[in-house]
Amino acid sequence: MMLALRLALAALVLHLVLVLPSHPGALTPGALLLLPLELPLLLALLVAGRGARWLRGLIVAVLMLSVALRLADLAMVTAFARPFNPVGDLPLAAAALNLAQGSLGMPMTVLAVLAALGALIVLAVLLWRATGVWGRLRPRPRLLPVALTAALALLVVAQTGAAMGRWRLPADPPGTAFATRHLTERLVLVDRTLQDLREFRAAAARDPFAGAPDLLQALDRDLLVVFIESYGRASLDGPLYADTTRATLQGAQTRLADLGLAMASGWLASPTQGGQSWLAHATFANGLWVNDQSRYAAVLASGRQTLFHHAGRSGFPTAAVMPQITLDWPESAVMGFDTILAAQDLGYRGAPFNWVTMPDQYTLSAMDRLLLDPSRDRPAVVQVALVSSHAPWVPVPDPLPWEEVGDGSLFTPMALAGDPPEVVWRDHDRVREQYRKAVAYSLRTVLDYAARHAGDAPLMIVLGDHQAAGFVAQDSRPDVPVHVIGPPDLVARLAAQGLTQGLIPAADAPVRPMDQMRDLILSSLTDPAP
């Protein structure tokens, strides 16, 4: 009786590991009822191998790898709405730790990491013991070949059925029913990614604007490409956010029109969701679809000419204003920027807003002071990546009169106010409310900046980098808004490409892939278009 109980418990441990879903949508009690058809083969192998330590070690290692990959899928689908790609996503672990530290604090982050490592160690020990229980079983010798043959046949039939779309619960997302199938899918994904990278490198070498002279000669003023962090379509369409965002845009539209500025808006499909803003920045600047870290590395190494390379070659000073960059940024050397203003270069003397280094209003004020000197001979082409609407969205700054922004020290009381992230993030409704306020703050700041400079208006292209994480956006679309603001003649050039007049894009307006924006800008602002 005791042996039967131990065998059942050991089989249950293996069963739970094999049915662990790789998609949040499958984390239901029904997942436990799936039949992991690898289980009979594993048990038969353990019995046939008489518990050999090398065999047990191999089985435990493969199962732990499978668990790690499925947990990585759960994390990536939750954060970025896509599965984990072993080729390009490993560097994201460091970024995730930095974000967790900013959102939860160092003690909670360390505790969470130690808990995760401890859980994996406990699981490995349980698997080792479970394989040992079945490895000590001694059935009749004649039964072993029959058991092995039957188990292997069952697994082959199951895998064939899975490949044909059978043997899966109707609500079970792809890749979750069988652990071996999930491992196979990851191997196929790696192979496809490597092939895709070869094709991507060839595409990066083809540039219709390479060597074209006198680009952007219609541009007689500064061009500001302003990314608003986590500003996605949900902010205009989502029931939790639309009223606030649309009221903000409508009010600014009236004000800017009264000041003589033109506006046009549309939708772009971002290459990322939930994070990895740099992929959107690279896609926009390079005119290539950069949707993972492996493509990002490939485009940096390709020598591809960005929007900023072409602008610089045509005589425009180029710059990047990046308040979120707090460490060395060696990639910037190949992005086409003459000047880079990172966090330490912007001179902020206030307290940080948790992970957010400085408020957007300070960033724009410092950009004017340090970069956009009216006495310059040539207008500049500048990328600005604003950060106030980045998670954890607490606290949200209040706007100051622009002349009082100074060195930013007046923002310190705001940065120290309210509940810390570790309190707010216990309640998803509070997180969503803070996100709503943060996006509204960023939009108001940018639009107020445009109004403040209406007398000598730059051409501004204001866009979101990506949707917020799924549980916040509650919208699976990759779409982000794009707004063009500036003098009527220049806005009309870009609006001719299918944009809606005003700051609120039409709901049925076409969604343009973000990688088309580089060529659209170069062709629209060049006469004649090359």
SULPE-V741805 format. One record per residue. RES is the residue in three letters. D_LAST is the distance of its C-alpha to the last C-alpha in Angstrom with 1 decimal. Layout:
RES | D_LAST
RES | D_LAST
This chain:
MET | 82.5
MET | 81.0
LEU | 79.1
ALA | 77.8
LEU | 76.5
ARG | 74.8
LEU | 73.2
ALA | 71.9
LEU | 70.5
ALA | 68.8
ALA | 67.3
LEU | 66.2
VAL | 64.3
LEU | 62.5
HIS | 61.8
LEU | 60.2
VAL | 57.9
LEU | 56.8
VAL | 56.1
LEU | 54.2
PRO | 51.1
SER | 47.5
HIS | 46.3
PRO | 47.6
GLY | 48.1
ALA | 50.7
LEU | 52.8
THR | 55.6
PRO | 59.2
GLY | 58.4
ALA | 56.5
LEU | 59.9
LEU | 61.1
LEU | 58.6
LEU | 60.3
PRO | 58.8
LEU | 59.7
GLU | 59.1
LEU | 62.2
PRO | 64.8
LEU | 63.3
LEU | 63.2
LEU | 66.8
ALA | 67.9
LEU | 66.2
LEU | 68.0
VAL | 71.3
ALA | 70.9
GLY | 69.8
ARG | 72.9
GLY | 70.8
ALA | 69.6
ARG | 67.9
TRP | 65.0
LEU | 64.3
ARG | 64.7
GLY | 62.4
LEU | 59.7
ILE | 60.0
VAL | 59.8
ALA | 56.8
VAL | 54.9
LEU | 55.9
MET | 54.9
LEU | 51.5
SER | 51.1
VAL | 52.2
ALA | 49.8
LEU | 46.9
ARG | 47.9
LEU | 48.5
ALA | 45.0
ASP | 43.7
LEU | 45.7
ALA | 44.3
MET | 40.6
VAL | 40.9
THR | 42.6
ALA | 40.2
PHE | 36.8
ALA | 37.5
ARG | 37.0
PRO | 39.3
PHE | 39.8
ASN | 37.8
PRO | 39.8
VAL | 36.9
GLY | 35.0
ASP | 37.2
LEU | 40.1
PRO | 38.6
LEU | 38.7
ALA | 42.5
ALA | 42.3
ALA | 40.0
ALA | 42.4
LEU | 45.3
ASN | 43.6
LEU | 42.9
ALA | 46.4
GLN | 47.9
GLY | 46.1
SER | 47.1
LEU | 50.6
GLY | 51.7
MET | 52.6
PRO | 56.1
MET | 54.9
THR | 52.0
VAL | 54.4
LEU | 56.9
ALA | 54.4
VAL | 53.3
LEU | 56.9
ALA | 57.8
ALA | 55.0
LEU | 56.1
GLY | 59.7
ALA | 59.0
LEU | 57.3
ILE | 60.3
VAL | 62.7
LEU | 60.9
ALA | 61.0
VAL | 64.7
LEU | 65.4
LEU | 63.6
TRP | 65.6
ARG | 68.8
ALA | 67.9
THR | 67.2
GLY | 70.4
VAL | 72.5
TRP | 71.3
GLY | 71.6
ARG | 75.3
LEU | 76.0
ARG | 78.3
PRO | 78.4
ARG | 80.2
PRO | 78.6
ARG | 78.4
LEU | 76.1
LEU | 73.4
PRO | 71.8
VAL | 72.0
ALA | 70.4
LEU | 67.6
THR | 66.9
ALA | 67.0
ALA | 64.7
LEU | 62.1
ALA | 62.2
LEU | 61.8
LEU | 58.7
VAL | 57.1
VAL | 57.8
ALA | 56.4
GLN | 53.2
THR | 52.7
GLY | 53.4
ALA | 50.9
ALA | 48.2
MET | 49.0
GLY | 48.7
ARG | 52.5
TRP | 55.0
ARG | 53.1
LEU | 54.1
PRO | 52.0
ALA | 50.8
ASP | 50.2
PRO | 46.5
PRO | 45.2
GLY | 46.3
THR | 49.3
ALA | 52.2
PHE | 52.7
ALA | 52.4
THR | 51.9
ARG | 49.1
HIS | 47.4
LEU | 47.6
THR | 46.3
GLU | 43.3
ARG | 42.5
LEU | 42.7
VAL | 40.4
LEU | 38.0
VAL | 38.0
ASP | 37.4
ARG | 34.5
THR | 33.0
LEU | 33.2
GLN | 31.6
ASP | 28.8
LEU | 28.2
ARG | 27.8
GLU | 25.1
PHE | 23.5
ARG | 23.4
ALA | 21.7
ALA | 19.0
ALA | 18.6
ALA | 17.8
ARG | 14.8
ASP | 11.7
PRO | 8.2
PHE | 7.3
ALA | 10.3
GLY | 10.6
ALA | 7.2
PRO | 9.1
ASP | 9.9
LEU | 8.5
LEU | 10.6
GLN | 12.0
ALA | 13.1
LEU | 15.4
ASP | 18.7
ARG | 21.0
ASP | 21.6
LEU | 19.7
LEU | 22.4
VAL | 21.9
VAL | 25.6
PHE | 27.0
ILE | 30.4
GLU | 32.5
SER | 33.8
TYR | 32.4
GLY | 32.1
ARG | 32.4
ALA | 36.2
SER | 36.2
LEU | 35.3
ASP | 37.0
GLY | 39.8
PRO | 43.2
LEU | 44.1
TYR | 41.1
ALA | 39.6
ASP | 42.0
THR | 41.5
THR | 37.7
ARG | 37.2
ALA | 39.7
THR | 37.9
LEU | 34.5
GLN | 36.2
GLY | 38.1
ALA | 35.1
GLN | 33.1
THR | 35.8
ARG | 36.1
LEU | 32.4
ALA | 32.1
ASP | 35.1
LEU | 33.4
GLY | 30.5
LEU | 27.9
ALA | 25.7
MET | 25.5
ALA | 23.8
SER | 24.6
GLY | 24.1
TRP | 25.0
LEU | 23.4
ALA | 25.1
SER | 26.0
PRO | 26.6
THR | 30.0
GLN | 33.1
GLY | 35.9
GLY | 34.6
GLN | 32.5
SER | 30.1
TRP | 28.3
LEU | 26.9
ALA | 25.2
HIS | 23.9
ALA | 22.5
THR | 21.0
PHE | 19.1
ALA | 18.0
ASN | 17.2
GLY | 15.6
LEU | 18.5
TRP | 21.8
VAL | 24.3
ASN | 27.6
ASP | 30.3
GLN | 31.4
SER | 30.9
ARG | 27.2
TYR | 27.0
ALA | 28.7
ALA | 26.5
VAL | 23.2
LEU | 24.8
ALA | 25.9
SER | 22.8
GLY | 20.9
ARG | 17.9
GLN | 15.6
THR | 16.1
LEU | 14.5
PHE | 17.1
HIS | 16.4
HIS | 12.8
ALA | 14.4
GLY | 17.2
ARG | 15.2
SER | 13.7
GLY | 17.3
PHE | 18.3
PRO | 21.5
THR | 21.5
ALA | 24.5
ALA | 26.2
VAL | 29.2
MET | 31.2
PRO | 34.8
GLN | 35.6
ILE | 35.1
THR | 38.7
LEU | 38.7
ASP | 36.8
TRP | 33.1
PRO | 32.2
GLU | 29.0
SER | 27.4
ALA | 27.2
VAL | 24.1
MET | 22.3
GLY | 20.7
PHE | 23.2
ASP | 24.7
THR | 27.5
ILE | 29.3
LEU | 32.0
ALA | 34.0
ALA | 37.3
GLN | 39.5
ASP | 37.1
LEU | 37.1
GLY | 40.9
TYR | 42.2
ARG | 46.0
GLY | 46.8
ALA | 47.9
PRO | 45.3
PHE | 45.2
ASN | 46.2
TRP | 43.1
VAL | 40.9
THR | 40.9
MET | 40.4
PRO | 39.7
ASP | 36.2
GLN | 37.5
TYR | 38.4
THR | 35.1
LEU | 33.2
SER | 35.9
ALA | 35.7
MET | 32.0
ASP | 32.4
ARG | 35.3
LEU | 33.9
LEU | 30.2
LEU | 29.0
ASP | 31.1
PRO | 30.4
SER | 31.0
ARG | 27.9
ASP | 25.7
ARG | 22.4
PRO | 21.6
ALA | 21.5
VAL | 19.6
VAL | 22.6
GLN | 23.5
VAL | 27.0
ALA | 29.0
LEU | 32.1
VAL | 35.2
SER | 38.0
SER | 37.3
HIS | 37.8
ALA | 40.9
PRO | 43.9
TRP | 43.2
VAL | 46.4
PRO | 47.2
VAL | 44.7
PRO | 44.4
ASP | 45.3
PRO | 43.1
LEU | 44.4
PRO | 44.0
TRP | 40.9
GLU | 43.0
GLU | 45.5
VAL | 43.1
GLY | 43.9
ASP | 44.1
GLY | 44.3
SER | 48.1
LEU | 48.7
PHE | 47.0
THR | 49.7
PRO | 52.2
MET | 49.5
ALA | 48.6
LEU | 52.3
ALA | 53.0
GLY | 53.5
ASP | 54.1
PRO | 52.5
PRO | 50.1
GLU | 52.8
VAL | 54.7
VAL | 51.9
TRP | 50.5
ARG | 53.8
ASP | 53.0
HIS | 49.8
ASP | 50.1
ARG | 50.2
VAL | 47.1
ARG | 45.2
GLU | 46.6
GLN | 45.4
TYR | 42.0
ARG | 41.9
LYS | 42.9
ALA | 40.5
VAL | 37.4
ALA | 38.7
TYR | 39.3
SER | 35.8
LEU | 34.2
ARG | 36.6
THR | 35.9
VAL | 32.1
LEU | 32.4
ASP | 35.1
TYR | 32.9
ALA | 30.2
ALA | 33.1
ARG | 34.5
HIS | 31.3
ALA | 30.7
GLY | 31.6
ASP | 28.6
ALA | 26.6
PRO | 23.9
LEU | 21.2
MET | 22.8
ILE | 21.6
VAL | 25.0
LEU | 25.5
GLY | 28.1
ASP | 27.9
HIS | 30.3
GLN | 33.4
ALA | 36.7
ALA | 39.1
GLY | 40.4
PHE | 43.8
VAL | 42.3
ALA | 39.4
GLN | 41.4
ASP | 38.1
SER | 36.7
ARG | 33.2
PRO | 30.4
ASP | 28.7
VAL | 28.1
PRO | 27.3
VAL | 24.2
HIS | 24.6
VAL | 22.1
ILE | 24.3
GLY | 23.7
PRO | 23.2
PRO | 22.8
ASP | 19.6
LEU | 17.6
VAL | 19.4
ALA | 18.6
ARG | 14.9
LEU | 15.6
ALA | 18.6
ALA | 16.8
GLN | 16.0
GLY | 19.7
LEU | 21.6
THR | 25.1
GLN | 26.2
GLY | 28.4
LEU | 29.3
ILE | 30.8
PRO | 28.4
ALA | 29.9
ALA | 31.9
ASP | 30.3
ALA | 26.7
PRO | 24.5
VAL | 24.2
ARG | 20.8
PRO | 20.9
MET | 20.3
ASP | 18.0
GLN | 15.2
MET | 15.3
ARG | 13.3
ASP | 10.1
LEU | 11.1
ILE | 11.8
LEU | 8.7
SER | 6.6
SER | 9.7
LEU | 10.5
THR | 7.5
ASP | 7.8
PRO | 6.2
ALA | 3.8
PRO | 0.0
